[in-house]
Amino acid sequence: MLAAVMDRYGPPDVVRVAEVARPRPRADEVLVRVRAAAVTSADSRIRGARFPAGFGVPARLAFGIVRPRRPTLGSSFAGVVEHVGSRVGDFAAGDEVCGMTGVKLGAHAEYVAVRADRLARKPAEVTHEEAAGLLFGGTTALFFLRDKAGVGPGTSVLVNGASGAVGTNAVQLARHFGATVTAVTSAANTELVTKLGADRVVDYADDGLGATSERFDAVLDVVGNLSIASGRRLLSAKGVLLLAVASLVDTIRARGNVVAGASPERVADFDLLLRLAADGEIVVVLDQIHDLEHIVDAHRRVDTGHKVGNIVVRP
Ligand SMILES: NC(=O)c1ccc[n+]([C@@H]2O[C@H](COP(=O)([O-])OP(=O)(O)OC[C@H]3O[C@@H](n4cnc5c(N)ncnc54)[C@H](OP(=O)(O)O)[C@@H]3O)[C@@H](O)[C@H]2O)c1
């Protein structure tokens, strides 16, 4: 099969498309013919070995110290079941599914082998491209806003970095849960985040957050330019600071009303997000869709730090 592979860490062009062996699903796994896979900020971080301050060593222990242990990136994907392992009862060949592969990665390929309990059924109303784009940012936004801050009716939420993969989901989910949403983005994306449901937009090039005297019940930072101290200044008395990007030091120091860390990948969350997308409650913002052979262009776009929503490749 064809897969995007990389033999070393580095810029986008370390990735190339090559013929590799098709994965063989174990008894509890499903072999999926990938129709779409997201190229995410996490893929870009791993490829470039660029991690938040202090995470370089732990990340290299996970992904390969000198060179990538897993040559094919990609976690969030959608596709069609090709074959199921002997102990898999819930899925059959031909089923449309989507999921996330966690640290195993491997989704930037024609086929991926995934544990059956990491898969959700893809509703017909959601395209493969939308499903692949939705899961990465959607699960992160759900984890921080719903699970860690209890965002609900009457709460106020600030999303710093509102136009990326996590941000576009965060704005819509906060709104869906009944919150009032303030979005921080650039002028170019003001119209988009307003359409997604932001009640107020702050242009980070203008006054930015330093000038605001407002206080919020939840502050979600997906840019990485808030510290624990600067983020806390934006909180209401019951407010929670949610650092989706944090240094190792801030991650260790995060307690009480400060939350940092990695969001989990749960099928129940995939199902909820897919249902909301199928019902038109949230839309999946797709910036670019590339064929797998143009994956270097996809990585280049992600590396700008200015993608709008999601980038997807079609193997
Ligand atoms: N903790 C976790 O579990 C977890 C999970 C997923 C992601 N993350 C992290 O979250 C971060 C964001 O991920 P993502 O996939 O959403 O990134 P992304 O899609 O690449 O986000 C890019 C967006 O950030 C905006 N942006 C850039 N500079 C900004 C600024 N100063 N203020 C406000 N917005 C700004 C850009 O908007 P403009 O074009 O308008 O500048 C762009 O739309 C990454 O660092 C990723 O590693 C953490």
The ligand as a Gaussian input file, in Angstrom:
#p B3LYP/6-31G(d) Opt

LIG

0 1
 N       -3.690000      19.302000      25.197000
 C       -4.155000      18.578000      24.209000
 O       -4.650000      17.460000      24.391000
 C       -4.134000      19.139000      22.806000
 C       -4.885000      18.522000      21.800000
 C       -4.891000      19.090000      20.534000
 C       -4.102000      20.195000      20.263000
 N       -3.342000      20.725000      21.247000
 C       -2.488000      21.885000      20.966000
 O       -3.328000      22.981000      20.733000
 C       -2.679000      23.874000      19.824000
 C       -3.675000      24.303000      18.774000
 O       -3.994000      23.201000      17.994000
 P       -4.830000      23.389000      16.672000
 O       -4.773000      22.081000      15.979000
 O       -6.126000      23.987000      16.941000
 O       -3.901000      24.427000      15.906000
 P       -4.121000      25.074000      14.487000
 O       -5.309000      24.475000      13.828000
 O       -2.822000      25.027000      13.776000
 O       -4.452000      26.604000      14.896000
 C       -4.070000      27.566000      14.075000
 C       -4.902000      28.786000      14.407000
 O       -4.298000      29.515000      15.485000
 C       -4.573000      30.885000      15.260000
 N       -3.597000      31.777000      15.885000
 C       -2.279000      31.879000      15.630000
 N       -1.715000      32.820000      16.440000
 C       -2.716000      33.303000      17.220000
 C       -2.785000      34.272000      18.260000
 N       -1.702000      34.937000      18.666000
 N       -3.967000      34.490000      18.848000
 C       -5.075000      33.842000      18.467000
 N       -5.082000      32.911000      17.473000
 C       -3.909000      32.650000      16.872000
 C       -4.524000      31.022000      13.747000
 O       -5.408000      32.027000      13.377000
 P       -4.935000      33.225000      12.420000
 O       -4.655000      32.625000      11.087000
 O       -6.133000      34.096000      12.464000
 O       -3.686000      33.783000      13.059000
 C       -4.962000      29.659000      13.212000
 O       -6.296000      29.682000      12.709000
 C       -1.451000      23.142000      19.287000
 O       -0.298000      23.696000      19.900000
 C       -1.633000      21.725000      19.716000
 O       -0.395000      21.097000      20.008000
 C       -3.341000      20.234000      22.510000

